[in-house]
Amino acid sequence: MTVKEIFDTMDYGPAPESAGDALAWIVDQGSRFGMYINGDWTAARGEFHSRNPANGETLADLTQAIPSEIDDAVAAARAAQPGWAGLGGHGRARYLYAIARLLQKHSRLFAVLETLDNGKPIRESRDIDIPLAQRHFYYHAGMAQLMAAELPGREAHGVCGQIIPWNFPLLMLAWKIAPALAAGNTVVLKPAEYTSLTALLFADICTQAGLPRGVVNIVTGDGEVGEALVSHPGIDKVAFTGSTPVGRAIRTATAGSGKALTLELGGKSPYIVFEDADIDSAIEGLVDAIWFNQGQVCCAGSRLIVQEGIAETFHSRLRARMDKLRMGNPLDKCIDVGAIVDPVQLQTISKMVDSNTSGEIYRANVELPSEGCFYPPTLITGLHPSDALMQDEIFGPVLVGTTFRTPEEAVQIANNTRYGLAATLWSENINVALDIAPKLAAGVVWINGTNMFDAAAGFGGVRESGFGREGGWEGMSAYTRPGGKADKLEEVIAFKGDAGPSDPLDRTAKLYVGGKQARPDGGYSRGVHGPEGALLGHVSLANRKDVRNAVEAAKGAASWGATTGHLRAQILYYIAENLSARADEFANRIEALTGRKDGAREVQAAISRLFTYGAWADKFDGQVHNVPIRAVALAMREPVGVIGALCDDAQPLLGLVSVIGPAMAMGNRTVMVASEAFPLAATDFYQILETSDVPGGVVNILTGSHGELAKTLADHMDVDAVWSFSSSDLSGAIERGAAANLKRTWVNNGRKRDWFGAEGEGRAFLDAATEVKNIWVPYGA
């Protein structure tokens, strides 16, 4: 096409990016790569290939890691970790800064190599992926510098095993490696089998930066390599980005191991358009939301939900815009939609769409290249929310849609999914936007925009989209743990006896469900004895049906999360007031149960703890992130939901209150399993709740076997988190059960907690009781 023809037709002419330097770098390495372990390259064996998805040509031969090489990589990281952490924040910051500068110096090489390996348009690699990767290393250089002052008492986990996907190879590497190194960890990273080349180029950058040997290690291969890395006993933390089924398998594999875990998984994100939206802007945003990176984006706006009044117009104009999208060689800077990463993924997309029998399918009127893995931009309208394509992640350039009438219906349809990664909404009415955003079950919400990311704003999901955040203070904290080493857990055993009752008037302790005392479903009770064998009373033995009833009551009290922090604070103070009025009674009960003489100390600590969380209820704020784009990211603290908790056995009142307090303060509802050994302190405490204006269902108290009830809570699909502070180490069983719906867990991993000391209260509890939702709002000029 000549210049004259371009001006006559206004068509885009070709603007090819040269692949010469990137291909030369591959050739310079012999077109065969080993792995980067302890600062050196292993021998290349050429066991699988990296191919260009745009034309099927082989770019390089790669090596499948074997167990001994994974052992070597973990051993190198372990040996390097004390020295790396010992550099201090400033020492680590200097290296991170050097890596960021080298990423800038070689930015075009990285961009071209990424496009060759992945198939995404060069404009996206050049303008989005590589600059964001650089940004993460700059940002976390600052985090390293500030860590000692801003995260006091925290230290690195140790060795991190990290597994990244093929859709954003270098950016996902930066999301993982930058915070890990900033916090003082060392890393063994496995890139995706399809897209390993930019990770290997990054290894070259690490050498150029003078990074100490063993701090970063990169092993290549398929899922077996990732599985071996996850299960390796030398790994202290696992971070994974990928599919929900694999995330569920990792949760199961790491259960009970004590390994920290961050999962950023799949999504089926809603893209909601209200009738007052700027339609042209919403359509352009939708192009970015679903056809960016060929729809191979975990947070892609793949579910279009349009208000009925504008649906016909919106769909018509969207189809016209689809026909203008340009497909072809991803190295052409004029291309909008590139190649699908691999024939296997292309086949998956085709099979899912071809099996659909609902709605109306429209494929963009674009010419597909004659070779390579290409799939046309596709729109499927008129689906029902329950249709498979509205529920299942396609991970391709396929947009599915339905309509809504009212804002309430929009929220209902948007939340009708097992995922909860991201959401987008378009409205010119700020009242509508700010009313809907908090109601969406998502870790990230974009208002009048989409796919906005920055290192300063945490990214991650809820529900089956995983847990933990990457980026921001939350992401940095996830790569640290409390300093020091806790004592080993000691099981607390209930006293036995055959003496008569200490009080001839029998006091039968029932369960506390929905604000009322309730008999156990099974009709069983057991005697509770003092240290001298005296019978102090009987306690109900809850079963799975009692858990069911308690969870239903907690779900019915969802409005508690919408109350103000001020109101929650008043009620917590009122509970403390009523407990103080009966302090002597509770102190005597604790001493009778435990045989200790510190009942008054435990009661006073419980009263103080309630005051602490009353104080925090209206003060544990979110943040406004300073992101370098025309938007403001509001990091809002939201309640987790329904929390099941197994309380400490040794401190029957303080252990209970220390969990109820932060959960209530942050707007959660709880199903508490009282101390198994000394449960009567908890059944006395519900009398305090009954007289303290606590709404029914906000706190539910069960008594019985921790082992039996822990499994039921972990398996329950309507429980959002399980905490275990039991003296029985139930960590493995809880984490395995939690894999079903990927609920959050906080378990003691066989370690004791000092409930009277600093680790018995504070920010750790508040963090666990909240989810951070980042709401992005266009802002400024």
Secondary structure, DSSP 8 states (H G I E B T S, - for coil): --HHHHHHH------B---HHHHHHHHHTTTB---EETTEE------EEEE-TTT--EEEEE----HHHHHHHHHHHHHHHHHHHHTHHHHHHHHHHHHHHHHHHTHHHHHHHHHHHH---HHHIIIIIHHHHHHHHHHHHHHHHHHHHHSTTEEE-SEEEEE--SSSHHHHHHHHHHHHHHHT-EEEEE--SS--HHHHHHHHHHHHTT--TTSEEE---SHHHHHHHHH-TT-SEEEEES-HHHHHHHHHHHTTS--EEEEE-----EEEE-TTS-HHHHHHHHHHHHHGGGG--TT---EEEEEHHHHHHHHHHHHHHHTT--BS-TTBTT-SB---S-HHHHHHHHHHHHT--SSEEEE------SSSS----EEEES--TTSHHHHS---SSEEEEEEESSHHHHHHHHT-SS--SEEEEE-S-HHHHHHHGGGS--SEEEES------TTS-B--SGGGEES-BSHHHHHHTTEEESS---B------------BSSSS--EE-EEETTEEE--TT--EEEEE-TTS-EEEEEE---HHHHHHHHHHHHHTGGGGGS-HHHHHHHHHHHHHHHHHTHHHHHHHHHHHH--S-HHHHHHHHHHHHHHHHHHTTT---EEE--SSSEEEEEEEEE--EEEEE--SSSTTHHHHHHHHHHHHTT-EEEEE--SSSTHHHHHHHHHHHTTT--TTSEEEE-S-HHHHHHHHHH-TT--EEEE--SS--HHHHHHHHTTTT-EEEE-TTB---TTSGGGSSHHHHHHTEEEEEEEEE---
